[in-house]
Structure formats: structure tokens, C-alpha cells
Amino acid sequence: MMLGCGSNLMEPSLGPNQELDGQLLFRVMKGKNALYLLPSTDLVEDAKTPESDIESDIDLPQYPPRQPSNRTESGSATSPYPVTDDSIDGQDGDLNDGLMMIQDERNDVDAAIALSLTDNRAPSLDELLRELNSQVNGEEVSIFNVNRDDVIDGTLRGLKRRSFNPFKRVSAVFSSSICAEAEGAVDEGGPTREFFRLLNQAVCRLPIWFGPDDSKMLTLKSTGVEDRLYYYVGQMIAMSLIHGGGGPHFLSETMFKLLVSGPESLEATIDHIQSEEIKGTIMKISDSQDINTLQDAVAGALILLDAAGVSPVVRTLSDKERIVKEMVYHFAFYSLVLPLRQFRDGMGLGSVLKKVIENPELFKPLFMSYTAKLTAAKVQEIIPIARSQPTGSNRSNLEERLIPYWLDFLLDLEEGDEEITLEDVLIFTTGADKEPPLGFSPKPSVEFQHDSDNPLPMANTCGNILKLPVSHENYEMFKKFLIMGIQCAGGFGFA
């Protein structure tokens, strides 16, 4: 049983506790390509049915036994069922043509299977993320009740709930929208995208990290180890990737290498040490120029040496290199063994870590700093204008006047001098500040509020629809009210 993936056929990938039954096949295959079943034996045996068992007045055409398929020198297939001149325009010809198509399709499937066994083409990031996302059971829901100001707290409660299943569809309920039943009735993922965006930002601010916002390293917090916070953070990042929420975009290159390969694969330097006090102590030992100075420096570092398990014995000046190397490795990486182990265990959810380890270059842009700048042209590509009015009608003419306003508005935001950004427009419309790796579903669009005098823009984040006001007579008022509406957006209801 195989699924089409590019030019290959691949076996379906099942998550923990998943069973490949008819219901799961329906969810996976709905609206997608064919499912290929290759029988290992003939499904129908050649056997003659006694004429006495047949009760029919229909004259069935007779066909010769099937012959092996042949190919001409040019490589084209010849039909195993001969087609005669007498049958071309009749029923026999139609059926034989169909049989030829079936044989050609079988040849194509055979070729795809052979390619799957021999082709070593690496999968794309899109294929890997879709495979992760295929584990989600859209029929069941995991609910997260969260406060926008403390998303981590509500997420941890959800993860620790006994009934929690990471492969159920995520539904985020924001406390500020607890009564928004109308918006929560239809789930197209707007609040869920908002949830994962806020969650990744909140994870970056946790005290378990060290370094600037775009280049974080894990740091040892004993309470974090005891509470298994590192494990849950790994789960949060893995869930975001599985459910289409995107990556963290804040790990340093060293941290990403630690995640993929572990500390054994890296050469530690003193710059990897987070404590300035420990750095100073090690530098004092490293700068020692004679045996007496070295012994004094080591004597002043006995507590750190003991914590690192480094022998303080100094016999010659060359012992300096051993002491410095062992101390640097311990305080740079070895002290992170327990946090890193928990973090990687959490990232193992749904085989996320396995795929990251197998394809580090593909996943690196999702984990490290996101540098691509959002432009007006990109926003137009992500949120195209949907025209619904007949050409020449009054409403169509009104849209023609407003479309340049909208395009100039995006260009003004790109300049960077306004109170809001292009990212704010994307958040207002979809709940996400950047396009998810798998894109938006449904496709976002810009529409017009022809049946309303509301001067403010409106958004349906479940349907990813931005509705522009049509009541403004000039660009200045159009721009003023768009900025005001996006600034004052109150968030989402249920996802």
C-alpha cells in the first residue's frame, strides 16, 4: 500500500497508537492523489463458469486469453489484447482500449515502484512537514485554555492533562474571547495559528535560554530540570511543527548542532560559556605564564574544578592546557547534558527529532533566525484581491478606486514609518506573522464590505479573509481607519 510522493511511491507513516483503517485512509486521502495497491498474487483465477449457472439474455463478447505485454523498439507498449478492424468502432474496441489504458497504468505504477526502490532523492521540507502533519487526527480535539499574557501556563496544563493526545487537532481558547461562540463554531485554524505564534514567542522568553533573541542557547536551571520544563518546551516546538504552526526561529547555530548531533560532536570554546565569572576564572588559568602563577590560579578555582570533575594537580606548565580544555567543555556543554536530554526527548514527539537529525539542512531555517523581510509584494502574493462584482457595475467601479489605496497602504507600511507593520496586517488577517511552511489553508484573500458602512477593516481569521471598508472618499481616511482597526484588533475566539 503506497502513496504518491513526487515521482516516488512511499509507504504511509503512522504515528503512535494509530491504526491504518478505513476511517484514517479517508481522512488522509480526501481530496488527494490515488492510493496504490499492488497485489502479491492474481486476484481472479482463470476458471470457467458452468453455462447452467448463467441466466442472462445479454450476449457477452468473447476475448482471447491475455498475452504478455510487449514493447516495440521505440519503447511503446503493445496491447496484450489484439484490436481488430471490426472492433474499432464498436463495443469491443472501447473495452480493448480500456484494457490498454489499464495495462499502461500498471506499467507506470511498476516504474514508480522501481524508482522508489532505487531513487535516493532526498525529500523536500514540504514533503517532510506534510508527513508530520498527516499524523493529526482531525476528528478529535485537544483543548488549550490560554491567556494571551501567559500562554505557557495554559499550554503546560494542557500537556499535563491525562487525556492529552498530541495527535488530536489543537483547539486554542483565548480567555479574552471566551464568549465568542459564533467565531468558534467554524474551525479553519485562525486562532490555532495565533496560538502557536504566541507560544513560540513565549518559549523564546523563558529563562531556560541564554543569549540574544535571535541566537539562543540552553542554560541549566535546576528547577527546570526538576519540573521537566525542558521536555515540555521540546514538546511545544514539536507540536508546532506537526500542526503546521512553524518553527521557533531563535536557536543559535551551536544550539542547533547540539540538538542534531549532541555535545560530543562539537569543539567547545570559552565563548560558549555563559557565566562571565567562570569565564574569568578559566582565563586566569589560561593566561598563567609560569608554574607558580598557574598553581595559584588553580588553587583559587578549586570549587569550580571539583564541580567539573577536573583534577587540580599541577606538575608542569603543560597541565594548563588539560585543565582549561576540561573546564571549558564541562561548563560549555557537559552541564547541559540533562537539559539537552529532556529537550531532545520532548522533540522526539511524532518523530520530529528523527526527521530533523536526518535532514538538518532542510530544518535549519525553521529553527534558526528568520531573516527574510516581509514586503508589500509578498503580502499581495499571500493575500490576493478577490473580485466578485460584475465589470462595469457601480460596486466594481468602487473596488477599482479602492484597490490602489490598498496597494499604496502596503507600500507605506513597507517603508517602516507607520504605527503598524506588514506583519501586523498578516496577523490581523490570519493569526500568523509569517507564512507557515505548508502555507495557509484556506488561501487568504482581500474582499470589500459592500453591505456595510463600517469604516474599519474586518477579518475572518478562520477563513483568512480581510474585508476592506468602502466608505472612505480619500486615501488619508482609508489609511487612518485601517491602521486604527488593525491596532485595536481584539484577537480571536475558538479555533
HUTANOR-V79729 format. One record per pair of residues at least 12 apart in sequence whose ideal C-beta (glycine too) atoms are under 8 Angstrom apart, sorted by the first residue. I is the first residue (numbers start at 1). GAP is how many residues later the second one is. Records with the same first field share a line. If there is no record, write none. Layout:
# HUTANOR-V79729
I->GAP ; GAP
This chain:
# HUTANOR-V79729
1->19 ; 34 ; 35 ; 36
2->33 ; 34 ; 36 ; 111 ; 114
3->25 ; 30 ; 32 ; 33
4->29 ; 30 ; 32 ; 108
5->118 ; 122
6->115 ; 118 ; 121
7->105 ; 108 ; 112 ; 114
8->104 ; 107 ; 108 ; 111 ; 113
9->27 ; 100 ; 103 ; 104 ; 107
10->106
12->16 ; 122
13->118 ; 121 ; 122 ; 338
14->121
15->120 ; 152 ; 335 ; 336
16->151 ; 334
17->148 ; 150
18->117 ; 119 ; 149
23->116
24->113
27->110 ; 111 ; 112
28->106
36->73 ; 76
38->71 ; 75
46->19
61->30 ; 31 ; 34
63->18 ; 29 ; 32 ; 33
64->17 ; 18
66->14 ; 15
67->13 ; 14
68->12
69->34 ; 38
77->23 ; 26 ; 27 ; 30
79->17 ; 20 ; 21 ; 24
80->19 ; 23
81->15 ; 18 ; 19
82->14
83->13 ; 14 ; 17
122->237 ; 240
123->236
124->238
125->234 ; 237 ; 238 ; 241 ; 312
126->311 ; 312
128->227 ; 231 ; 234 ; 235
129->112 ; 115 ; 308 ; 309
130->308
131->224
132->109 ; 110 ; 218 ; 219 ; 220 ; 223
133->109 ; 110 ; 111 ; 305
135->32 ; 107 ; 215
136->31 ; 32 ; 33 ; 106 ; 107
137->28 ; 30 ; 31 ; 32
138->31
139->30
140->25 ; 28 ; 29
141->27 ; 28 ; 29 ; 30
142->16 ; 22 ; 23 ; 24 ; 26 ; 27 ; 28 ; 29
143->15 ; 28 ; 29 ; 30
144->13 ; 14 ; 26 ; 27 ; 28 ; 29 ; 51
145->12 ; 13 ; 28 ; 30
146->26 ; 27 ; 28 ; 29 ; 49 ; 52
147->27 ; 28 ; 29
148->26 ; 27 ; 28 ; 50 ; 343
150->52
151->44 ; 47 ; 48 ; 51
152->47 ; 50 ; 51 ; 54
155->44 ; 77 ; 81
156->76
159->73 ; 76 ; 77
166->69 ; 72 ; 73 ; 76 ; 183 ; 184
167->75 ; 183
169->18 ; 74
170->22 ; 25 ; 26 ; 69 ; 73 ; 325
171->16 ; 21 ; 323 ; 324
172->19 ; 20 ; 22 ; 23 ; 322 ; 323
173->18 ; 320 ; 321 ; 322
174->17 ; 20 ; 21 ; 317 ; 318 ; 319
176->314 ; 315
177->14 ; 313 ; 314 ; 315 ; 316 ; 317
180->312 ; 313 ; 314
181->312 ; 313
182->311
183->279 ; 309 ; 310 ; 311
184->309 ; 310 ; 311
185->309
186->276 ; 277
187->275 ; 307 ; 308
188->253 ; 254 ; 274 ; 275 ; 276
189->55 ; 242 ; 252 ; 273 ; 306
190->240 ; 241 ; 270 ; 271 ; 272 ; 273 ; 274 ; 302 ; 305
191->240 ; 270 ; 271 ; 301 ; 302 ; 303 ; 304
192->51 ; 53 ; 239 ; 303
193->51 ; 52 ; 237 ; 238 ; 239 ; 243 ; 268
194->233 ; 237 ; 238 ; 267 ; 297 ; 298 ; 301
195->50 ; 236 ; 300
196->43 ; 44 ; 47 ; 49 ; 50 ; 236
197->48 ; 49 ; 230 ; 234 ; 235 ; 236
199->37 ; 41 ; 46
200->36 ; 37 ; 40 ; 45 ; 46 ; 47 ; 48 ; 49 ; 50
203->30 ; 33 ; 34 ; 45
204->12 ; 44 ; 46
206->23 ; 27
207->12 ; 14 ; 17
208->13 ; 16 ; 21 ; 22 ; 25 ; 131
209->41
210->64
211->41
213->37
214->35 ; 36 ; 155
215->35 ; 36 ; 37 ; 38 ; 154
216->34 ; 35 ; 36 ; 39
217->35 ; 37 ; 38 ; 55 ; 57
218->12 ; 37 ; 40 ; 118 ; 121 ; 122 ; 125
219->55 ; 117 ; 120
220->115 ; 116 ; 118 ; 119
221->118
224->115
225->113 ; 114 ; 117
228->114
229->113
230->108 ; 109 ; 110 ; 112 ; 113 ; 116
231->111 ; 112 ; 114 ; 115
232->114
233->110 ; 113
234->108 ; 109 ; 110 ; 111 ; 112 ; 113 ; 114 ; 115 ; 119
235->111 ; 112 ; 114
236->110
237->109 ; 110 ; 115
238->108 ; 109 ; 110 ; 111 ; 112 ; 114 ; 115
239->110
241->111 ; 125
242->107 ; 108 ; 110
244->192 ; 193 ; 194
245->191
246->120 ; 186 ; 188 ; 190 ; 191
247->116 ; 118 ; 119 ; 120 ; 190
248->118 ; 119
249->117 ; 118 ; 119 ; 120 ; 121
250->118 ; 119
251->116 ; 117
252->116
253->115
254->12 ; 18
256->104 ; 108 ; 111 ; 112
258->75 ; 78 ; 82
259->81 ; 84 ; 85 ; 88 ; 94 ; 97 ; 108
260->96 ; 97 ; 100
261->96
262->78
263->66 ; 70 ; 71 ; 73 ; 74 ; 77
266->67
268->60 ; 61 ; 64 ; 65
269->59 ; 63
270->12 ; 13 ; 16 ; 58 ; 62
272->56 ; 60 ; 61
273->55 ; 58 ; 59
275->56
278->26 ; 53
281->16 ; 19 ; 20 ; 23
282->19 ; 42 ; 45 ; 46 ; 49
284->13 ; 16 ; 17
285->12 ; 13 ; 16 ; 35 ; 38 ; 39 ; 42
286->34 ; 38
288->29 ; 32
290->27
291->23 ; 25 ; 26
294->20 ; 23 ; 25 ; 26
295->19
298->14 ; 16 ; 25
299->13
301->26
304->23 ; 27
305->18 ; 22
307->23
308->18 ; 19 ; 22 ; 23 ; 26
309->17 ; 21
310->13 ; 16 ; 17 ; 20
311->12
366->71
370->64
374->47 ; 48 ; 49 ; 52 ; 60
375->39 ; 47
376->31 ; 34 ; 35 ; 37 ; 38 ; 46
378->44
379->31 ; 43 ; 46 ; 47
380->27 ; 30
382->44 ; 53 ; 58 ; 62
383->42 ; 43 ; 46 ; 61 ; 62 ; 63 ; 81 ; 83
384->59 ; 60 ; 61 ; 62
385->18 ; 21 ; 60 ; 61
386->59 ; 60 ; 61
387->12
388->59 ; 60
389->61
395->53 ; 55
398->50 ; 52 ; 72
399->49 ; 71
402->46 ; 66 ; 68 ; 70 ; 76
405->67 ; 70 ; 73 ; 74
406->40 ; 62
408->67
409->69 ; 70 ; 73
410->12 ; 15
412->67
413->12
418->65
419->64 ; 68
420->63 ; 66 ; 67
424->62 ; 63
425->41 ; 61
427->62
428->29 ; 31 ; 38 ; 57 ; 58 ; 61
429->15 ; 30 ; 32 ; 35 ; 36 ; 37
430->14 ; 31 ; 34
431->30 ; 61
440->24
442->21 ; 22
443->21
444->20 ; 21 ; 22
445->19 ; 20 ; 21
446->19 ; 20 ; 21 ; 22
447->18 ; 19 ; 20 ; 21
448->19 ; 20 ; 22
449->18 ; 19 ; 20 ; 21
450->20
452->17
453->18
454->15 ; 17
455->14 ; 16 ; 17 ; 22 ; 26
456->13 ; 25 ; 26 ; 28 ; 29
457->12 ; 24 ; 25 ; 28 ; 29
458->27
459->30
461->31
462->33
468->14
469->12 ; 13
